[in-house]
């Protein structure tokens, strides 16, 4: 079994996409191990996306990520990291709508920033992000 960190971003929650996204999650064989609604402040959002801190879109990204609560979830299934990344689709939701029309970002994202959901992109980032939101949870 593998775990990943999934997030429904502020636009996903305010746009009432949570139920549909959870349906996709459960229909895809994931177990939702933990979940929490969190309001990020600028400091926490900046820390979460620290790898992007030198990018031109960083200030806008932090503003977006603090614009409302997010739902974070630990998802578990075999190959969870890759499977969730495939399900959410490409970063730019506009591209997702043409190239991956069945992806979650195609369903509820808007553009390359407001893309509705997040997923860890490696075992290292999954471990870091799960620790970031949930502390040291046991995996057995
Ligand atoms: P995430 O890490 O949120 O799952 P990702 O791995 O698909 O997304 P990254 O390149 O890590 O994409 O970018 C992190 C987030 O920064 C994106 O999800 C998006 O909200 C925002 N972002 C990425 N590229 C741009 C861009 N060119 N303009 C505006 N915002 C962007």
Backbone and ligand atoms as CSV (ligand in chain L), in Angstrom:
chain,resi,resn,atom,element,x,y,z
A,1,UNK,N,N,0.838,-1.209,0.000
A,1,UNK,CA,C,0.000,0.000,0.000
A,1,UNK,C,C,0.866,1.250,0.000
A,2,UNK,N,N,0.323,2.300,-0.604
A,2,UNK,CA,C,1.058,3.567,-0.634
A,2,UNK,C,C,0.082,4.686,-0.251
A,3,UNK,N,N,0.656,5.752,0.310
A,3,UNK,CA,C,-0.169,6.896,0.695
A,3,UNK,C,C,0.259,8.144,-0.064
A,4,UNK,N,N,-0.723,9.004,-0.333
A,4,UNK,CA,C,-0.408,10.296,-0.936
A,4,UNK,C,C,-1.226,11.376,-0.258
A,5,UNK,N,N,-0.795,12.612,-0.444
A,5,UNK,CA,C,-1.528,13.747,0.109
A,5,UNK,C,C,-2.335,14.372,-1.033
A,6,UNK,N,N,-3.632,14.395,-0.852
A,6,UNK,CA,C,-4.519,15.033,-1.826
A,6,UNK,C,C,-5.130,16.266,-1.186
A,7,UNK,N,N,-5.359,17.291,-1.997
A,7,UNK,CA,C,-5.978,18.508,-1.474
A,7,UNK,C,C,-7.027,19.010,-2.454
A,8,UNK,N,N,-8.180,19.391,-1.896
A,8,UNK,CA,C,-9.150,20.157,-2.682
A,8,UNK,C,C,-8.899,21.617,-2.329
A,9,UNK,N,N,-8.477,22.382,-3.329
A,9,UNK,CA,C,-8.049,23.764,-3.106
A,9,UNK,C,C,-9.268,24.680,-2.900
A,10,UNK,N,N,-9.029,25.959,-2.538
A,10,UNK,CA,C,-10.167,26.842,-2.202
A,10,UNK,C,C,-11.249,26.905,-3.270
A,11,UNK,N,N,-10.863,26.934,-4.543
A,11,UNK,CA,C,-11.889,27.022,-5.598
A,11,UNK,C,C,-12.702,25.736,-5.688
A,12,UNK,N,N,-12.081,24.620,-5.344
A,12,UNK,CA,C,-12.784,23.334,-5.363
A,12,UNK,C,C,-13.829,23.264,-4.263
A,13,UNK,N,N,-13.480,23.774,-3.079
A,13,UNK,CA,C,-14.437,23.735,-1.966
A,13,UNK,C,C,-15.547,24.756,-2.177
A,14,UNK,N,N,-15.180,25.992,-2.575
A,14,UNK,CA,C,-16.209,27.034,-2.717
A,14,UNK,C,C,-17.116,26.748,-3.913
A,15,UNK,N,N,-16.600,26.002,-4.889
A,15,UNK,CA,C,-17.409,25.658,-6.060
A,15,UNK,C,C,-18.245,24.406,-5.857
A,16,UNK,N,N,-18.271,23.915,-4.616
A,16,UNK,CA,C,-19.092,22.732,-4.299
A,16,UNK,C,C,-18.735,21.492,-5.112
A,17,UNK,N,N,-17.443,21.275,-5.290
A,17,UNK,CA,C,-16.997,20.096,-6.029
A,17,UNK,C,C,-16.600,18.946,-5.109
A,18,UNK,N,N,-16.662,19.160,-3.806
A,18,UNK,CA,C,-16.124,18.176,-2.864
A,18,UNK,C,C,-16.800,16.799,-2.991
A,19,UNK,N,N,-18.113,16.775,-3.038
A,19,UNK,CA,C,-18.807,15.480,-3.054
A,19,UNK,C,C,-18.445,14.683,-4.299
A,20,UNK,N,N,-18.426,15.365,-5.445
A,20,UNK,CA,C,-18.121,14.685,-6.709
A,20,UNK,C,C,-16.672,14.157,-6.691
A,21,UNK,N,N,-15.747,14.981,-6.164
A,21,UNK,CA,C,-14.343,14.558,-6.120
A,21,UNK,C,C,-14.182,13.354,-5.186
A,22,UNK,N,N,-14.869,13.387,-4.055
A,22,UNK,CA,C,-14.785,12.244,-3.125
A,22,UNK,C,C,-15.365,10.979,-3.754
A,23,UNK,N,N,-16.389,11.156,-4.558
A,23,UNK,CA,C,-16.995,10.012,-5.255
A,23,UNK,C,C,-15.947,9.394,-6.204
A,24,UNK,N,N,-15.241,10.243,-6.949
A,24,UNK,CA,C,-14.197,9.756,-7.860
A,24,UNK,C,C,-13.113,9.030,-7.057
A,25,UNK,N,N,-12.737,9.601,-5.912
A,25,UNK,CA,C,-11.690,9.007,-5.067
A,25,UNK,C,C,-12.096,7.595,-4.639
A,26,UNK,N,N,-13.310,7.464,-4.128
A,26,UNK,CA,C,-13.741,6.161,-3.592
A,26,UNK,C,C,-13.984,5.168,-4.736
A,27,UNK,N,N,-14.515,5.654,-5.859
A,27,UNK,CA,C,-14.731,4.777,-7.022
A,27,UNK,C,C,-13.411,4.299,-7.625
A,28,UNK,N,N,-12.312,4.995,-7.303
A,28,UNK,CA,C,-11.008,4.642,-7.868
A,28,UNK,C,C,-10.191,3.766,-6.925
A,29,UNK,N,N,-10.834,3.259,-5.895
A,29,UNK,CA,C,-10.164,2.283,-5.027
A,29,UNK,C,C,-9.297,2.867,-3.933
A,30,UNK,N,N,-9.428,4.175,-3.680
A,30,UNK,CA,C,-8.682,4.772,-2.576
A,30,UNK,C,C,-9.479,4.653,-1.283
A,31,UNK,N,N,-8.736,4.523,-0.196
A,31,UNK,CA,C,-9.331,4.729,1.118
A,31,UNK,C,C,-8.913,6.117,1.590
A,32,UNK,N,N,-9.866,6.876,2.138
A,32,UNK,CA,C,-9.524,8.170,2.745
A,32,UNK,C,C,-9.151,7.885,4.198
A,33,UNK,N,N,-7.844,7.916,4.472
A,33,UNK,CA,C,-7.330,7.508,5.789
A,33,UNK,C,C,-7.542,8.604,6.824
A,34,UNK,N,N,-7.316,9.833,6.427
A,34,UNK,CA,C,-7.507,10.996,7.306
A,34,UNK,C,C,-7.987,12.137,6.427
A,35,UNK,N,N,-8.746,13.050,7.002
A,35,UNK,CA,C,-9.093,14.269,6.279
A,35,UNK,C,C,-9.267,15.417,7.250
A,36,UNK,N,N,-9.024,16.633,6.758
A,36,UNK,CA,C,-9.158,17.818,7.599
A,36,UNK,C,C,-9.410,19.036,6.727
A,37,UNK,N,N,-10.270,19.920,7.221
A,37,UNK,CA,C,-10.458,21.207,6.558
A,37,UNK,C,C,-9.516,22.196,7.243
A,38,UNK,N,N,-8.731,22.898,6.439
A,38,UNK,CA,C,-7.676,23.762,6.969
A,38,UNK,C,C,-7.737,25.118,6.281
A,39,UNK,N,N,-7.618,26.180,7.056
A,39,UNK,CA,C,-7.446,27.514,6.465
A,39,UNK,C,C,-5.954,27.853,6.545
A,40,UNK,N,N,-5.311,27.905,5.403
A,40,UNK,CA,C,-3.887,28.247,5.372
A,40,UNK,C,C,-3.720,29.758,5.524
A,41,UNK,N,N,-2.681,30.179,6.270
A,41,UNK,CA,C,-2.316,31.596,6.238
A,41,UNK,C,C,-1.126,31.738,5.280
A,42,UNK,N,N,-0.710,32.985,5.030
A,42,UNK,CA,C,0.314,33.222,4.010
A,42,UNK,C,C,1.610,32.488,4.339
A,43,UNK,N,N,1.938,32.419,5.615
A,43,UNK,CA,C,3.184,31.763,6.011
A,43,UNK,C,C,3.143,30.258,5.720
A,44,UNK,N,N,2.032,29.612,6.071
A,44,UNK,CA,C,1.901,28.163,5.837
A,44,UNK,C,C,1.801,27.850,4.334
A,45,UNK,N,N,1.065,28.678,3.606
A,45,UNK,CA,C,0.938,28.442,2.159
A,45,UNK,C,C,2.300,28.612,1.475
A,46,UNK,N,N,3.073,29.613,1.917
A,46,UNK,CA,C,4.402,29.849,1.336
A,46,UNK,C,C,5.332,28.681,1.639
A,47,UNK,N,N,5.203,28.143,2.830
A,47,UNK,CA,C,6.035,27.007,3.226
A,47,UNK,C,C,5.653,25.760,2.413
A,48,UNK,N,N,4.355,25.555,2.229
A,48,UNK,CA,C,3.905,24.386,1.480
A,48,UNK,C,C,4.447,24.415,0.055
A,49,UNK,N,N,4.433,25.608,-0.573
A,49,UNK,CA,C,4.893,25.743,-1.959
A,49,UNK,C,C,6.282,26.375,-2.039
A,50,UNK,N,N,7.111,26.134,-1.025
A,50,UNK,CA,C,8.417,26.813,-0.956
A,50,UNK,C,C,9.268,26.581,-2.204
A,51,UNK,N,N,9.103,25.400,-2.843
A,51,UNK,CA,C,9.916,25.119,-4.046
A,51,UNK,C,C,9.599,26.089,-5.194
A,52,UNK,N,N,8.446,26.783,-5.105
A,52,UNK,CA,C,8.071,27.735,-6.153
A,52,UNK,C,C,8.312,29.189,-5.741
A,53,UNK,N,N,9.038,29.406,-4.633
A,53,UNK,CA,C,9.120,30.765,-4.069
A,53,UNK,C,C,9.801,31.778,-4.981
A,54,UNK,N,N,10.595,31.319,-5.935
A,54,UNK,CA,C,11.237,32.295,-6.835
A,54,UNK,C,C,10.449,32.494,-8.136
A,55,UNK,N,N,9.334,31.811,-8.285
A,55,UNK,CA,C,8.562,31.913,-9.532
A,55,UNK,C,C,7.727,33.197,-9.557
A,56,UNK,N,N,7.473,33.684,-10.765
A,56,UNK,CA,C,6.734,34.951,-10.906
A,56,UNK,C,C,5.303,34.836,-10.368
A,57,UNK,N,N,4.748,33.624,-10.393
A,57,UNK,CA,C,3.357,33.465,-9.965
A,57,UNK,C,C,3.212,33.201,-8.462
A,58,UNK,N,N,4.326,33.251,-7.715
A,58,UNK,CA,C,4.283,32.809,-6.318
A,58,UNK,C,C,3.314,33.638,-5.450
A,59,UNK,N,N,3.390,34.974,-5.541
A,59,UNK,CA,C,2.526,35.809,-4.690
A,59,UNK,C,C,1.051,35.536,-4.987
A,60,UNK,N,N,0.764,35.392,-6.270
A,60,UNK,CA,C,-0.605,35.112,-6.677
A,60,UNK,C,C,-1.047,33.725,-6.177
A,61,UNK,N,N,-0.126,32.768,-6.239
A,61,UNK,CA,C,-0.419,31.411,-5.764
A,61,UNK,C,C,-0.739,31.416,-4.267
A,62,UNK,N,N,0.044,32.174,-3.493
A,62,UNK,CA,C,-0.185,32.239,-2.037
A,62,UNK,C,C,-1.539,32.901,-1.757
A,63,UNK,N,N,-1.858,33.934,-2.530
A,63,UNK,CA,C,-3.145,34.620,-2.354
A,63,UNK,C,C,-4.306,33.656,-2.636
A,64,UNK,N,N,-4.153,32.907,-3.717
A,64,UNK,CA,C,-5.170,31.913,-4.093
A,64,UNK,C,C,-5.329,30.848,-3.005
A,65,UNK,N,N,-4.201,30.339,-2.524
A,65,UNK,CA,C,-4.243,29.231,-1.566
A,65,UNK,C,C,-4.753,29.653,-0.184
A,66,UNK,N,N,-4.754,30.988,0.077
A,66,UNK,CA,C,-5.254,31.480,1.366
A,66,UNK,C,C,-6.637,32.120,1.219
A,67,UNK,N,N,-7.221,32.019,0.019
A,67,UNK,CA,C,-8.491,32.710,-0.236
A,67,UNK,C,C,-9.688,32.017,0.418
A,68,UNK,N,N,-9.489,30.838,0.955
A,68,UNK,CA,C,-10.564,30.106,1.623
A,68,UNK,C,C,-10.006,28.794,2.119
A,69,UNK,N,N,-10.831,28.027,2.830
A,69,UNK,CA,C,-10.331,26.753,3.363
A,69,UNK,C,C,-10.025,25.729,2.267
A,70,UNK,N,N,-9.142,24.796,2.584
A,70,UNK,CA,C,-8.842,23.662,1.716
A,70,UNK,C,C,-9.204,22.379,2.469
A,71,UNK,N,N,-9.437,21.310,1.724
A,71,UNK,CA,C,-9.648,19.996,2.343
A,71,UNK,C,C,-8.434,19.136,2.020
A,72,UNK,N,N,-7.714,18.720,3.053
A,72,UNK,CA,C,-6.574,17.835,2.823
A,72,UNK,C,C,-6.943,16.418,3.238
A,73,UNK,N,N,-6.445,15.458,2.455
A,73,UNK,CA,C,-6.761,14.042,2.711
A,73,UNK,C,C,-5.521,13.188,2.531
A,74,UNK,N,N,-5.384,12.190,3.373
A,74,UNK,CA,C,-4.394,11.136,3.118
A,74,UNK,C,C,-5.148,10.028,2.387
A,75,UNK,N,N,-4.708,9.731,1.165
A,75,UNK,CA,C,-5.339,8.672,0.367
A,75,UNK,C,C,-4.423,7.459,0.317
A,76,UNK,N,N,-5.022,6.284,0.400
A,76,UNK,CA,C,-4.227,5.047,0.383
A,76,UNK,C,C,-4.781,4.049,-0.632
A,77,UNK,N,N,-3.880,3.468,-1.394
A,77,UNK,CA,C,-4.163,2.345,-2.301
A,77,UNK,C,C,-2.818,1.951,-2.917
A,78,UNK,N,N,-2.734,0.818,-3.605
A,78,UNK,CA,C,-1.477,0.519,-4.300
A,78,UNK,C,C,-1.195,1.617,-5.322
A,79,UNK,N,N,0.045,2.046,-5.420
A,79,UNK,CA,C,0.438,3.075,-6.408
A,79,UNK,C,C,-0.337,4.381,-6.260
A,80,UNK,N,N,-0.614,4.758,-5.027
A,80,UNK,CA,C,-1.495,5.903,-4.762
A,80,UNK,C,C,-0.978,7.202,-5.378
A,81,UNK,N,N,0.324,7.433,-5.323
A,81,UNK,CA,C,0.874,8.720,-5.767
A,81,UNK,C,C,0.630,8.913,-7.259
A,82,UNK,N,N,1.063,7.936,-8.037
A,82,UNK,CA,C,0.913,8.029,-9.490
A,82,UNK,C,C,-0.567,8.016,-9.881
A,83,UNK,N,N,-1.325,7.142,-9.237
A,83,UNK,CA,C,-2.735,6.985,-9.597
A,83,UNK,C,C,-3.495,8.301,-9.389
A,84,UNK,N,N,-3.235,8.973,-8.265
A,84,UNK,CA,C,-3.922,10.239,-7.977
A,84,UNK,C,C,-3.478,11.333,-8.952
A,85,UNK,N,N,-2.176,11.349,-9.291
A,85,UNK,CA,C,-1.688,12.349,-10.258
A,85,UNK,C,C,-2.363,12.159,-11.624
A,86,UNK,N,N,-2.537,10.898,-12.020
A,86,UNK,CA,C,-3.199,10.632,-13.302
A,86,UNK,C,C,-4.660,11.085,-13.234
A,87,UNK,N,N,-5.314,10.787,-12.133
A,87,UNK,CA,C,-6.728,11.167,-11.993
A,87,UNK,C,C,-6.936,12.671,-12.019
A,88,UNK,N,N,-6.002,13.447,-11.410
A,88,UNK,CA,C,-6.232,14.900,-11.363
A,88,UNK,C,C,-5.927,15.556,-12.706
A,89,UNK,N,N,-4.998,15.014,-13.477
A,89,UNK,CA,C,-4.714,15.560,-14.803
A,89,UNK,C,C,-3.650,16.644,-14.771
A,90,UNK,N,N,-3.386,17.273,-15.941
A,90,UNK,CA,C,-2.299,18.251,-16.033
A,90,UNK,C,C,-2.557,19.523,-15.220
A,91,UNK,N,N,-1.440,20.222,-14.876
A,91,UNK,CA,C,-1.516,21.424,-14.037
A,91,UNK,C,C,-2.485,22.458,-14.604
A,92,UNK,N,N,-2.397,22.733,-15.897
A,92,UNK,CA,C,-3.234,23.761,-16.515
A,92,UNK,C,C,-4.616,23.177,-16.835
A,93,UNK,N,N,-5.601,23.613,-16.074
A,93,UNK,CA,C,-6.951,23.046,-16.233
A,93,UNK,C,C,-7.527,23.303,-17.630
A,94,UNK,N,N,-7.088,24.393,-18.284
A,94,UNK,CA,C,-7.589,24.644,-19.655
A,94,UNK,C,C,-7.097,23.554,-20.593
A,95,UNK,N,N,-5.817,23.174,-20.423
A,95,UNK,CA,C,-5.273,22.078,-21.256
A,95,UNK,C,C,-5.944,20.767,-20.897
A,96,UNK,N,N,-6.180,20.568,-19.594
A,96,UNK,CA,C,-6.813,19.327,-19.144
A,96,UNK,C,C,-8.151,19.109,-19.841
A,97,UNK,N,N,-8.875,20.196,-20.056
A,97,UNK,CA,C,-10.208,20.066,-20.663
A,97,UNK,C,C,-10.136,19.496,-22.079
A,98,UNK,N,N,-9.032,19.764,-22.783
A,98,UNK,CA,C,-8.919,19.189,-24.126
A,98,UNK,C,C,-8.155,17.867,-24.126
A,99,UNK,N,N,-7.023,17.810,-23.379
A,99,UNK,CA,C,-6.193,16.602,-23.482
A,99,UNK,C,C,-6.625,15.479,-22.521
A,100,UNK,N,N,-7.225,15.841,-21.361
A,100,UNK,CA,C,-7.649,14.840,-20.372
A,100,UNK,C,C,-9.051,15.187,-19.870
A,101,UNK,N,N,-10.048,15.085,-20.770
A,101,UNK,CA,C,-11.387,15.567,-20.429
A,101,UNK,C,C,-12.043,14.857,-19.250
A,102,UNK,N,N,-11.572,13.656,-18.912
A,102,UNK,CA,C,-12.167,12.953,-17.774
A,102,UNK,C,C,-11.432,13.210,-16.454
A,103,UNK,N,N,-10.409,14.056,-16.500
A,103,UNK,CA,C,-9.641,14.312,-15.279
A,103,UNK,C,C,-10.402,15.254,-14.341
A,104,UNK,N,N,-9.983,15.248,-13.072
A,104,UNK,CA,C,-10.653,16.100,-12.081
A,104,UNK,C,C,-10.420,17.575,-12.400
A,105,UNK,N,N,-9.207,17.928,-12.852
A,105,UNK,CA,C,-8.958,19.334,-13.167
A,105,UNK,C,C,-9.785,19.794,-14.370
A,106,UNK,N,N,-10.035,18.901,-15.306
A,106,UNK,CA,C,-10.904,19.249,-16.429
A,106,UNK,C,C,-12.319,19.514,-15.916
A,107,UNK,N,N,-12.714,18.740,-14.929
A,107,UNK,CA,C,-14.072,18.831,-14.392
A,107,UNK,C,C,-14.274,20.125,-13.598
A,108,UNK,N,N,-13.277,20.511,-12.774
A,108,UNK,CA,C,-13.566,21.624,-11.861
A,108,UNK,C,C,-12.501,22.716,-11.828
A,109,UNK,N,N,-11.412,22.594,-12.565
A,109,UNK,CA,C,-10.389,23.634,-12.565
A,109,UNK,C,C,-10.721,24.740,-13.557
A,110,UNK,N,N,-9.962,25.844,-13.454
A,110,UNK,CA,C,-10.224,27.003,-14.310
A,110,UNK,C,C,-9.042,27.287,-15.237
A,111,UNK,N,N,-7.831,27.353,-14.685
A,111,UNK,CA,C,-6.643,27.697,-15.480
A,111,UNK,C,C,-5.398,27.078,-14.846
A,112,UNK,N,N,-4.211,27.633,-15.162
A,112,UNK,CA,C,-2.987,27.006,-14.655
A,112,UNK,C,C,-2.761,27.295,-13.176
A,113,UNK,N,N,-3.461,28.273,-12.623
A,113,UNK,CA,C,-3.360,28.531,-11.182
A,113,UNK,C,C,-4.530,27.889,-10.440
A,114,UNK,N,N,-5.732,28.285,-10.815
A,114,UNK,CA,C,-6.929,27.777,-10.122
A,114,UNK,C,C,-7.290,26.418,-10.728
A,115,UNK,N,N,-6.600,25.396,-10.194
A,115,UNK,CA,C,-6.751,24.068,-10.783
A,115,UNK,C,C,-7.346,23.055,-9.813
A,116,UNK,N,N,-7.988,23.578,-8.769
A,116,UNK,CA,C,-8.967,22.797,-7.983
A,116,UNK,C,C,-8.400,21.742,-7.023
A,117,UNK,N,N,-7.363,21.036,-7.431
A,117,UNK,CA,C,-6.849,19.949,-6.591
A,117,UNK,C,C,-5.318,19.893,-6.646
A,118,UNK,N,N,-4.766,19.217,-5.666
A,118,UNK,CA,C,-3.314,18.988,-5.589
A,118,UNK,C,C,-3.055,17.522,-5.294
A,119,UNK,N,N,-1.917,17.048,-5.776
A,119,UNK,CA,C,-1.465,15.712,-5.396
A,119,UNK,C,C,0.043,15.678,-5.279
A,120,UNK,N,N,0.558,14.975,-4.287
A,120,UNK,CA,C,2.015,14.822,-4.130
A,120,UNK,C,C,2.587,14.211,-5.405
A,121,UNK,N,N,3.819,14.630,-5.753
A,121,UNK,CA,C,4.382,14.135,-7.018
A,121,UNK,C,C,5.494,13.105,-6.857
A,122,UNK,N,N,5.812,12.717,-5.617
A,122,UNK,CA,C,6.857,11.707,-5.401
A,122,UNK,C,C,6.696,11.150,-3.980
A,123,UNK,N,N,7.326,10.014,-3.692
A,123,UNK,CA,C,7.267,9.491,-2.311
A,123,UNK,C,C,7.819,10.489,-1.301
A,124,UNK,N,N,8.857,11.246,-1.703
A,124,UNK,CA,C,9.440,12.234,-0.785
A,124,UNK,C,C,8.446,13.355,-0.506
A,125,UNK,N,N,7.804,13.855,-1.559
A,125,UNK,CA,C,6.861,14.958,-1.318
A,125,UNK,C,C,5.626,14.446,-0.585
A,126,UNK,N,N,5.199,13.223,-0.842
A,126,UNK,CA,C,4.058,12.671,-0.094
A,126,UNK,C,C,4.377,12.615,1.396
A,127,UNK,N,N,5.563,12.140,1.730
A,127,UNK,CA,C,5.954,12.046,3.150
A,127,UNK,C,C,6.007,13.440,3.774
A,128,UNK,N,N,6.604,14.392,3.050
A,128,UNK,CA,C,6.713,15.760,3.575
A,128,UNK,C,C,5.337,16.398,3.771
A,129,UNK,N,N,4.462,16.211,2.781
A,129,UNK,CA,C,3.163,16.885,2.810
A,129,UNK,C,C,2.216,16.253,3.834
A,130,UNK,N,N,2.297,14.929,4.000
A,130,UNK,CA,C,1.476,14.271,5.018
A,130,UNK,C,C,1.921,14.744,6.407
A,131,UNK,N,N,3.213,14.845,6.605
A,131,UNK,CA,C,3.755,15.357,7.868
A,131,UNK,C,C,3.337,16.819,8.078
A,132,UNK,N,N,3.361,17.585,7.004
A,132,UNK,CA,C,3.019,19.014,7.049
A,132,UNK,C,C,1.609,19.221,7.611
A,133,UNK,N,N,0.668,18.400,7.160
A,133,UNK,CA,C,-0.729,18.608,7.552
A,133,UNK,C,C,-1.190,17.717,8.706
A,134,UNK,N,N,-0.621,16.547,8.837
A,134,UNK,CA,C,-1.176,15.599,9.798
A,134,UNK,C,C,-0.189,15.164,10.871
A,135,UNK,N,N,1.031,15.659,10.815
A,135,UNK,CA,C,2.015,15.232,11.798
A,135,UNK,C,C,2.424,13.799,11.531
A,136,UNK,N,N,2.893,13.160,12.561
A,136,UNK,CA,C,3.507,11.849,12.402
A,136,UNK,C,C,2.464,10.736,12.529
A,137,UNK,N,N,1.618,10.556,11.469
A,137,UNK,CA,C,0.592,9.505,11.565
A,137,UNK,C,C,1.184,8.128,11.288
A,138,UNK,N,N,0.663,7.142,12.000
A,138,UNK,CA,C,1.143,5.759,11.801
A,138,UNK,C,C,0.587,5.208,10.487
A,139,UNK,N,N,1.328,4.323,9.865
A,139,UNK,CA,C,0.839,3.761,8.605
A,139,UNK,C,C,0.549,2.266,8.737
A,140,UNK,N,N,0.424,1.755,9.955
A,140,UNK,CA,C,0.048,0.343,10.098
A,140,UNK,C,C,-1.190,0.183,10.964
L,1,LIG,P1,P,0.266,20.822,-7.372
L,1,LIG,O1,O,1.657,20.875,-6.782
L,1,LIG,O2,O,-0.658,21.887,-6.800
L,1,LIG,O3,O,-0.348,19.463,-7.388
L,1,LIG,P2,P,1.356,20.632,-10.006
L,1,LIG,O4,O,2.353,19.695,-9.413
L,1,LIG,O5,O,0.484,20.128,-11.108
L,1,LIG,O6,O,0.387,21.214,-8.907
L,1,LIG,P3,P,3.312,22.714,-9.901
L,1,LIG,O7,O,4.167,23.051,-11.049
L,1,LIG,O8,O,3.902,22.022,-8.718
L,1,LIG,O9,O,2.043,21.944,-10.478
L,1,LIG,O10,O,2.649,24.086,-9.419
L,1,LIG,C1,C,2.083,24.221,-8.144
L,1,LIG,C2,C,0.847,25.087,-8.253
L,1,LIG,O11,O,1.243,26.408,-8.628
L,1,LIG,C3,C,-0.127,24.661,-9.347
L,1,LIG,O12,O,-0.998,23.649,-8.940
L,1,LIG,C4,C,-0.860,25.948,-9.640
L,1,LIG,O13,O,-1.881,26.214,-8.668
L,1,LIG,C5,C,0.256,26.975,-9.496
L,1,LIG,N1,N,0.888,27.228,-10.798
L,1,LIG,C6,C,1.726,26.412,-11.499
L,1,LIG,N2,N,2.115,26.963,-12.657
L,1,LIG,C7,C,1.510,28.195,-12.698
L,1,LIG,C8,C,1.502,29.262,-13.640
L,1,LIG,N3,N,2.217,29.208,-14.767
L,1,LIG,N4,N,0.763,30.358,-13.339
L,1,LIG,C9,C,0.045,30.448,-12.200
L,1,LIG,N5,N,0.012,29.473,-11.260
L,1,LIG,C10,C,0.725,28.358,-11.517
